[in-house]
Amino acid sequence: MSVLVVGLSHRTTPVPVLERVAVADSDLGKLLDQLLKAPSVSEAVLLSTCNRVEVYAVVETFHGGMNEVVEVLARQAGAEPSDLFEHLYVHYAAAAVEHLFSVAGGLDSMVVGEAQILGQLRSAYNRADEAGVVGRVLHELVQQALRVGKRVHTDTGIDHAGASVVSEALADAAEQLGGLTGRTALVVGAGSMGGLAAAHLRRAGIGEVVIANRTAANGARLAAALVADGVAARSTGLDDLVSEVAAADVLFACTGSVDFVVGAEHIGDREPGRPLVVCDLGLPKDVDPAAALLAGVRVVDLETLQRRLSDAPTGQDALRAAEIVAEEVRGYLAGQRSAEVTPTVTALRKRAAEVVDTELLRLDSRLPGLDGAVRDELARTVRRVVDKLLHTPTVRVKELAAAPGGAGYAEALRELFGLDPQKPAAVSTPHSTRPKGEKR
């Protein structure tokens, strides 16, 4: 069983294709169920953000697992698997670990160093865990990736040099409007991206924030948090979009809806000549592209940011972050290789103990009158000799197995000592995954 990553991101895929593959929150459980029903897949986590859709899966075989995951993504996009192949990237085993750690560290983001991906990864893991599709392998891998991401942001200044996609979009809005201080912002959507936008607007000195959300309670909760931070804020429903857009200077939209939430008809009733900057970070789009044709309307969307940031320099902090990721990958893989030999070492010690017990029983049959104290001392001596003989080989085999290319040492040990050769997996597999659908 190995880890497989199949994904599409801003690096490989045009935004229109990403929009087709994007997974709405309401569809996430369905896709996770489809993945787990695939014959080759035993665990899965699906990460869907504004600039990537990735499946992390534990699979029995590379080709079987890849084909099954691609089929699920293609069905989601309403396409044939062949339509996605030119945009896909695939990582397997050690390369999959390296990719996940790079993603968690913000090195694979559209804006290098953005920290939002950590929360998105944690949320993706939690949703998969709740659905019962995470086993021990992905649990340990994702938790380690989250720790790596935190270390990158703690030990480097990458998050200060970089930013989130939200901050880039709002920086563009500030440039278009000559600053955001005292302006009115309409945030459509009260999810994680909406909350992030509201936080950036607060720091930019926005005058008022209006939260428009389908669920009134969620919008009111975000507005109340802004008020507590000293920002004039209120919430409203989506039915009031026309009047709220008419009063706004900035419109930020990211709802996770599969359809347009803001249409050109919502924007057309504005004061002539009054500019409006629309930041549409929905995947698929939340704002009808026809809005960009209206006078005075400037639209900043993922395609705009993708073009602008594709060749952005990384800087020294990103290089240091890459070194940390490489170090953590080496440590994780060494730990996995070491763990793989541990059951074999355990089996060897058990075999040695069985041999000692057998010989002591033979001693008892040959010398039935042997004094009990003498017998006990003989037993302790024999066990000490066996332990000392095994100590150095078992320590060394763990060290050798942890090194690159050390995967064969466990097999050699099993072969040399005849350790259950008919069932090698019983003494060589460090992780046992849960039956499909079983909760941890």
N, C-alpha and C positions, 0 to 999 in steps of 0.2 A: 504494500500500500504506500503510495507517494502522494505528495501535494501537487495539484495542477492549478494553474491560473490561466483563465481565458478571459480576455477583456478587449474593450474598445475605449479609447480616451481621446482627449484633445490632441494628443501627439500623433495619432494615427488615423483619425476619423473626422470627416467633415461634420459640422454641427447638425445638418439635416439628417444624417444617418444616426447620429447619437440620439436625436430626438425620437426616432422610430424605435430604438432599442430601449430607451429610458423606461424604468420600472416605477410606476406610481406606488405609493404606500399601500393602497388598497389591493394591488396585484402582487405584492411581495410574497405573501404567504402562499399564494397559488404557485408562483415560480419555484419557491423553495421545495414545495411538495413535488413538483415535476422533476426537479433535480434529484431528489432523494429516491424517486421511483426508477431512475435510470439504473440499469443493471450494474454498471461499473462504479457508481458513486455511492459512498457510504457516509460522507459528511459534506456539508456545503455552507458557505457564507456568501451572500450576494451584496456587493457594495455598489450602490447607484447614487451618484452625485451629479452636480450640474456640469461636470466635464469628464465623467468616466462611468462605465458600467463594467464591473468585474465579478467573475465568479471564482471563488477559492473552493476547491473541492479535493477531497481525499478519494483517490481512484485506484482501482485494481490494475488497470492497464492504461498506458498513455493514450494510444490511438482510440481505444474504446471510450475512455472518459472524455477525451477532447470532442469526438464526434457527438456524443450525447449532450454535452454542455452546449455546443454550438447549435444543435437542433432546438434546444429550449430557447436560446436567445433569438434564433431565427423566427420561431413561432411568435415570440413576443413582438418582434418587429413586423410581423406579417410578411415575411420574406423567405426565400430559400437560403439554406446554409451557404450556398455558393455566392450569394449576394454579399455576404459578410466577410468572406475569407480575406479579401485584399485589405481589409481594415483591422483585422484581428491581430492581437499578439498573444503568444502562448508561452508560458514558462513552466518548467517542470522540476520537481525535486529541489536541489540547491538553488537553482535559478528562481524558483517560485518564492523561496524564503527571502532571497535578496530583493526581489521586486516588492514584496509586501513590506519589508523593513524600509525600503526607499520611499514607498507611498506614505507610510506612517510618519516618516521624518520630513515630509513635505518636499522631497527632492523631485517627485514626479508630478507635482502640481502645476497648474497653468501659471500661477504666481509662486515661484520657488520660495519655500519657507512658510507658507501659510499654515496656520495651526488648526484650522477648522476641520481638516481631514481626520484628526485624531477623534474628535467627537463623532464624526460620520462613521468612522470605522467601528468605534465602540457601539454605536447605535445599530449598525449592520450585524455585529456579533450578537447583540442582545436579542434582536428580532429572530435571528437564526436559532439561538439557544431556546427561546420561547417556543419556537416551532418544533423543537426536538430534533433538529438536523445537525447539531454540533456534537461531536464526540471528543475524545481525549486529545487527538492529534491537533485539530483546529483550535480547540480550547487553549492548549499550551502555546501554539504558534501565535495566535492573535494576541493573547495576553503579553507574550514576549514582544510582539511588534508594538503594542501600546507603550510598553516600558522603553523601547528603543526610541519611539517618537518623543516621549517626554525627555529622555536624555539629550537628544539632539537639540531640543529647544532650551534646555537648561544649560548645556555646555557650550553652545554657540550663540551667536547673535543673529542667526538666520531669520528668526521671526521679526526682528527689528528692521532688517534690510528688506525682507519680503513683506508681503501683505496678503490679505484675502482677495478673492475675486470681487467681493462686495466693496472693499475699500478702493480697489482700482476703478470700479464703476462709479462710485461716488466722487472720486477724485476727478473723473471726467466731467461729472455733473457740476462740481464746483468750478471747474475751468470754464465751462460753458455759461454759467450764470454769474461769474465774477464773485464766487464765494457762496457758502450756504448759510452764513450767519443771518438769523432773522427770517429765513425763508420758511415756507410751508411744505412739508413732505407728506405724501400719501404712500403708505406701505400696504400693499395688497398681499395678504398672507401673514399669518402669525406663527409660522413654524420656525425652525432653527435659522433659516436664512433671513426670515423677516425679523427675528430677534437680533440677529447679527447686524442687519441694516440699521435697525433702530439704535443699537449701541454706537455704531459709527456716526449716525446722524447726531446723536447727543454730543459726542466728542467734537463734532464739527461746528457746534453752536447753533444748530437748527432752531428756528423760532417755535414751530409747532409740528407735531407728528400726529397724523390721523391713521389709525390702524383699521383697514377694511378686511374683514374675514368672514368666511362662510359660517363658522361656529362662533357665536357671539361671546361665549364665555372665554374662549382662548384669546380673542381680540381684546376683550376687556382686561384680561390678566396682563397682557403685554403693555397695554396703555397705562395700567396702574403702576407697573414697575417703572415706566418712564417718568410718571408723575412723582414717584418716590425719589427719583434721581434729580428732580428739579426741572424737568422738561414739561412744557405744556403739551398734553396729549389726551386723546380721546379715541373711542372706538366706534365703528359703525358697521353696517351690513353691506353686502355687495349690491343691494338694490339702490344704494345712494351713490353709486360710482360717478354718474354724470355730474352731479353737483359738487362732489368732492374733487374730481379731476379738474373741474373749472376753477377751483380755488387753490390748486396746488402749483408749486414751482418744480417739484421733483416727484416723479412717480417711480416707486420701486416695486417690482413684481416678481415673486417666486413662490408659487403655491403648490407645485407638484401636480396640478391638474393636467389631464390629457388633452383638454380643449382650451381655446382662448378664453381668458377670463375678462380681459380688457379689449374691447373692440374699437374700431375707428369711430363708431357712433358715440362712444363714451367720451371721446376727446374733442369731437368737432364743435361742441358748444362752449368754446372758450373765447375770452376777450381777444379780438383781433390784434395781432402783433405781440401778444404776451408769450414769451418763450416757455417751453415745457421740456424738461429732460426726462426721458423715460429710460429707466434701467431695468431691462428685462433679462433676468438670470434664470428663468424657468427652463426646464428641460423635460418635455417639449416647451415651446414658447408659451408664455402667458398672455402676450400682447400681439394682437393682429398686426402683421408686418405692414399692412396698409396705413397704419398710424404714422409711419415714417414719411409718408407722402404729404401729410398735412402741414400747412404753413406754420412755422415757428416750433415745430416738434423735432427734437433730436433724440434718436433712439440709440442706446448703448446696449448691445446684447452680447451673448457669448461668442458669436462669430467675430464681432468687432474686437473683443478682448483677445481672442485666439490669435488673430492676425498681429495685434500689437505686441503680445507677450511671447510669441513663438521663438524669437531670437534674443530675448532679454538676457543680459549677463548674469552669471551666478554669483561671482565674488568669492572672497576668501572664506566667508562663513559657510557657504555651500560646499566648498572643497573640504573643509573640516568636518562638516556633517556627513559627507560621503565617506570620509575615513572612519567615522564612528560607525556608520552602517556596515562597512566592510568588516570592521573589528567584531561587531555584534553578530554578523552572519557567521564568521569563522567560529566564534564561541558557541553559537547555537548548534551548528553542524557538528562540532567536536563533541558537544554534550550528547547529541543524538547518536553519534557513532559509539560513544562510550556506553550509552544506555543499551544499545543493541547487544553488546557483549555481556552485559551484567547477568541476564538469565542463563547464559552459557556457563559463566563462572559459578553461579549458584548451583547449576546442575552438576558441575564438576565436584564441588564441595559436598553435595549430597551423595554423589557416587562414592567419594572417598569415605564418607561417614558410614555408608552402607557396607563397604569393604571391611572397615575396622570392626563394625558390629558383627559381621559374619565370622571374622577371625577370632573375635573374643568368644563367640558361641562355640567355635571349634575347640578353643582352649579349654572352655568349661567341660566339654565332653571328654577331652583327653585327660584332663587333670581335675576330676570332680572333687577331690579333697583339698584343692588349693585354698590356702587361707584367704578369707575375704579381704583383709587389708592389703595383702600382697596383690590379689587380683585387681583391686581398685587402683593401686599404684601402677601396675602394668598397663591398665586401660588408659590412665592419664598420660603415661609416657608415650604410648603408641599414638594417641591423639595429638600430643604435642609435636611428635616427629612428622606426622602427616601435615599438620597446620604449617610447620616451618618449611616443609618441602613445597607446599602449594603457594605460600605467601608471595614469593618473588615472581613466579610465573603469572599468577592472577593479577598482581599489580601491573606488571609489564604489559600483559595482554590488553588491559584497559587503556594504558597509555598509548600503545601501538594502534589500537582500534580508533582512538580519538583523533589520530593524525589523518590527513588526507590520504586516501587510498587504503585505509585500514579496515575496510569492510570485510575482508577475507579472513581476518584472524579468528573470529568467532567460529566460522566454518572449519578452519584448520583445527581448532581446539576440539570441536565436536567429533571430527574425523579421527584425531589421534586417540581420543579417550572413549570412542564409541558411545557418545552421548545421544541416545535415542535417535539413531540415524533415520528411522522410518518417519519420524515426526520432527524435522528440524525446526519448523516454525514454533514449536512448543517451547524451544529454548533459545530462539533467536529474535523473536518479535517483541519489542519493548512495550508496544501499546496494543490494547485490545479495544476496538471500537464497539459502541453499543449497537444492538440490533436497530435496523432502520426504524425511525420514528420513536424510539424509546427515549424518554427524558432522563437527563443526568440528575 
